[in-house]
Amino acid sequence: WHLMMSLTPSRGCLLDLPWEDILVPHILCHLPLQQLLSLQRVSRSFQSLIQLYLANMRCFDSSQIGPAIPRAAFVNLLKDNEVLQQLALQNCSDWLTDRELLPVIGQNHHLHQIQLKGCAQLSRHALVAISLSCPNLRQLSLAHCEWVDSLSLRSLADHCKALEAVDLTACRQLKDEAICYLVQKCSRLKSLSLAVNANVGDVAVEEIARCCPELEHLDLTGCLRVKNDSIRVLAEYCPKLRSLKVKHCHNVAESSLSILRNRGVELDVEPPLQRALVLLQDVIGFAPFINLQI
């Protein structure tokens, strides 16, 4: 950074290097985005260089800019970019609406990873735009986006069949039918979160099991309608399952979890004996000496 700041245009060093072949792909890509934006103020030549970098940027993460990014800055940063592959907008929830997001989505057809966690001011039109513009999408986070509904999710399923990871945590409008449609169309799913959704039950979980043989991670935290039967189906049809979260699923018991536990699947619910010991330790302040191998 200090080296770059010391190399002014008058010295004819840094800026004499090929911009598109050297500076953009091999030097600027190693600097934090916030520093690159500061670098624009060095001179008009540096401003042009940074604009070229922004137009060819493959990954945009709003958290690199700071705790909050102004609306106008976001629009200006991405107005010329048509080659984005990753887009993360986790610090934009206070102002990000369809008006700002849709132009970015519409001109970037190579996106394969999108993070919209907590972007509460968007609408179902954002998800429809993503489904129509991003056929190569692999990962999508819509956690705590309560505007996601069954119709927009169907559009996603119809057009983004290469999806491998989807986070639908707290998307409370979604019911079993919508989840079933998604997994029927997107059978390559490896990671799926349906946490904190009281409308998701056994029908959805069983369809996930039957349609997604590559599934490795499933989060059902707080899905109160999920019961033992669907967990047994999951164990039968998903041999690659590595982790399952069922905390606060009060109708899921050890009788179904033990099948997965014995297979080495990581669970967020402890075995009954271990749970009892932890509770006892909390109550009396120490754990009694018990041979856990018995």
C-alpha positions, 0 to 999 in steps of 0.5 A: 500500500505504501509503495503504491501511494508513493508511486505517483503518475509523474514517476511513470512507474506503476501506471506504466504497467499494462492495466488489464494484463498486470495491474488489475488481475495481479496487483489490485486484486490483492488490496482490500476494496476500501483501500482501492476506493481511497486510491481513487483520490490520488489522481485522475489516472488512478481513478480511471485505473480503479474504475477499470478494476471495478468494471472487471471485478469478479467478487463484490463483498459489501462488508469489505467497505465498512460497517455500512455502504451508502446507497449511491456508492453501491450503485456507482461501484457496480454500474459498469460491471457485467462479470460478477461471479460472487455478490455478498450484500450483508451490510445493505439491509437498511436501504437495499431495495429492488431498485438498486439490486435488479440492475446489478442482477440483470447485467451479471449473468455469470453469478454463481454465489449470492448472499442476501441474508437479512435484506428485508426490503427486497421483494419477490421480484428480486428472486425472480430476477435472480432466477431469470438472470443467473442460470449458473447459480450454485449458492444462494442465501436468503436467510431472514428474507420473509418476502420469499414466497412459494411463487418466487421459489418456484421460479428459482427452482425452474431456472437454477437447477445447478443449485448446490447450497440454499439458505432459507432460514426464517423464510416463514412464508414457505410451506412443505409444497414449496420446498418439495418443488424446489428439491424436485427440480434441484436434485444436486443440493448438498446444503439446505437450511430450513431453520426457524420455519414452523410450516416445514414438516415431514412431507418436505423432509421426506421429499428432500431425502428422496430427491437429493442423494448428494445432500451433506448438510441439513438444518431443521433447527426449530422446525416443530412439525418434523418428526421421527419418521422423516428423519428415518427416511433421511437416514435411508436415502441420504448416504452422504449426509454429514451434519444434521441440525434438529435442535428444538425439534421436540418431536425428534427423538433419539430412536431416529437420531441414533441411526445417523449418530452411529453412522458418524453424522454430526448432530447438534443434539447430544445423546440422552445420557450426555444431556442428562449429565450436562443438566446434572452438572448445571444443577449441582455444580459438578459431574459425577464420575460415571463410566460413559462406555457402559 
